[in-house]
Amino acid sequence: MQKDLEKASSRREFLSAASQVTKVSALAGVALPHVHAAENNTLEVALVGAGGRGTGAAGNALSVDHGPIKLVAMADIVPKKLSDSYDKLKTQFGDKVDVPAERRFLGFDAYRHAMDALKPGGIVILATPPAFRWVHFQYAIEKGLHTFMEKPVTVDGPTTKRMFELADRASRKNLKAAVGLMVRHCRARQELLNRIRDGQIGEIIAMRAYRMGQRGGTAPPKPPEMPEVMYQLSRFHAFLWASGGVFSDYYIHQIDECSWMKGAWPVEAHGLGGRHYRGDSMDQNFDVYSVEFVYPDGTRLFFDGRNMAGARDEFASYAHGSKGSAVISTFAHTPGLTRIYKGHHIPRVSNRNQLPLPPDPNVVWAYPQPEKSPYQLEWDDLIEAIRKDTPYNEVRRGAEASLVTSMGRMAAHTGQLITYEQMLNCPHEFAPDVDKLTPDGPAPLQLLPNGKYPMPEPGIKIDREY
Ligand SMILES: NC(=O)c1ccc[n+]([C@@H]2O[C@H](COP(=O)([O-])OP(=O)(O)OC[C@H]3O[C@@H](n4cnc5c(N)ncnc54)[C@H](O)[C@@H]3O)[C@@H](O)[C@H]2O)c1
């Protein structure tokens, strides 16, 4: 998939796509705003960012069993991503996908055309790399649209402040806005939270979370014909401006779920990390991270992240209390398999093949199986809120989760203690002109004379990450 993206993003193909965009955009301006016939109660959806998750989210939207719903417009910057996504959704959902060629838009302004194709009260899915989130959300609010946006929603302090302001603006217009921290909608985690609040593990003393896998966030050198901006976006996990790197993109879920169980956001982080085996990868990530997050009452979350082939895998979150312990995530996001143990002996799972776990006399409660996927539940909940017109805005919470994740990342990247306030007020905006980005224009990250991108250097660069 990555290869296709790179191929499709070559300068030649992009420029030919750009001429299609002009054609399509011209049409959009004339005839399109609300051309498709819809029953009055049909919810109309547009997808911006038709990659893996965007396609998945659109599928979840179309699977909600709560009245008629249709996908009516799509936007991306890479022709093949757009066509693959369309083909997949059309095959799976048939008439629920009503996106003729003239409502499939390409280019950096495609998001506008896709949203222009919706009436106020429609829903837009924002599933591009997070750098564009505030730009696209701002336009969605202007157009009176409900939003589903993927996490992270910000990667630095200045855009977090902007997101806080946009969250309030959406609420003032009674627009519903969901953030793809889907674990918050998992019924097994919700039940665990009730039990923790009920005191079943006592006071939380410490939490641990691990996201350790084989690889991630690398970027082979740029193919010569590929425009710099398209290259960096095709490998967005590799570049901090585009994604916050693997730290923000991968680790936010577990930092969020632990903070949810704790009932607070961490106020300070201390972190370590380093690069060992990145080879000729051009990315800005470390391949190991270890971060200690401090909560207002002094309790800690110890988080370990690793992307290293051959090392042991673990993808789990645990809470330890004064009366027992709990598993928040067992291996990956779903199923949660949440459990409460007496004592603190929790078996570690390195591989899905270890599931289901054998009976354990220390387990005092376990969520009954099977569980519904939280990726579907987050959509069931959003659509119910839209249909019943109940308040629904997860953006402030999503921006806070994004900010505390950035706080951990900055602590590791600078080698400093970083507080919530320092992160929020750090003036380094990673991509200040991201709303004006063009495929052939300058990228937010520039190569140094040594042919490398600027890298975090803990202890040397201490006020900003690169
Ligand atoms: N909640 C989850 O568990 C989960 C899982 C996977 C991804 N995600 C999030 O979803 C987002 C997308 O990730 P993905 O894995 O789908 O990546 P992807 O590369 O498969 O998809 C991103 C798509 O956005 C397009 N794009 C980039 N810039 C654009 C722009 N300015 N306008 C329109 N389209 C643009 C790309 O061409 C690509 O098709 C990320 O924020 C990621 O963190 C969330």
The ligand as an ORCA input file, in Angstrom:
! r2SCAN-3c Opt
* xyz 0 1
  N      -8.198      5.160     15.869
  C      -7.333      4.293     15.405
  O      -7.119      3.218     15.968
  C      -6.567      4.617     14.161
  C      -6.017      3.581     13.382
  C      -5.312      3.945     12.230
  C      -5.141      5.275     11.896
  N      -5.697      6.237     12.682
  C      -5.515      7.678     12.360
  O      -6.116      7.959     11.109
  C      -5.355      8.951     10.415
  C      -4.997      8.397      9.037
  O      -4.208      7.229      9.204
  P      -4.220      6.044      8.105
  O      -3.594      4.882      8.769
  O      -5.563      5.917      7.512
  O      -3.197      6.634      7.035
  P      -3.275      6.463      5.440
  O      -1.980      6.923      4.889
  O      -3.736      5.079      5.097
  O      -4.434      7.498      5.049
  C      -4.284      8.880      5.085
  C      -4.895      9.420      3.799
  O      -4.968     10.847      3.858
  C      -4.597     11.338      2.571
  N      -4.189     12.739      2.734
  C      -3.009     13.223      3.222
  N      -3.070     14.579      3.284
  C      -4.298     14.937      2.832
  C      -4.944     16.190      2.659
  N      -4.336     17.350      2.980
  N      -6.210     16.196      2.161
  C      -6.840     15.034      1.826
  N      -6.258     13.818      1.970
  C      -5.017     13.771      2.474
  C      -3.506     10.392      2.101
  O      -3.268     10.461      0.725
  C      -4.075      9.063      2.559
  O      -4.911      8.480      1.585
  C      -4.156      9.258     11.309
  O      -4.425     10.378     12.092
  C      -4.047      8.031     12.196
  O      -3.489      8.289     13.458
  C      -6.420      5.942     13.792
*
